[in-house]
C-alpha cells in the first residue's frame, strides 16, 4: 500500500479517503452555488448523522433535510444536478 496525499494505492487500485472525497465534493458544490454540511450531532429521529446540501442562493435545504445523505448519495446528487 502506497500513500499519495489523501489517496492510497492498494493492488493497483487508487482509493480515495473519505476526507479527500468530502473535500472534493465541497469544492464542486461551492462552485455550483451549494454548501455541504455534515451532521454536528449524535444520531436522533431528526438527524441520521450524514450530510445535507444547502443552496447558497436561497439559503434552503436542497437535499438531505434530516442529514440522511452519505458521501455516495452526495456524489450521485452532484452528478445529476451540477
ABEGO torsion letter per residue (X at the ends): XBBBEABBBBGGBBBBBAAAAAAAAAAAAAAAGBBBBBBABBBBAABAGBBBBBBAAAGBBABGAAGABBAAAAAAAAAAAX
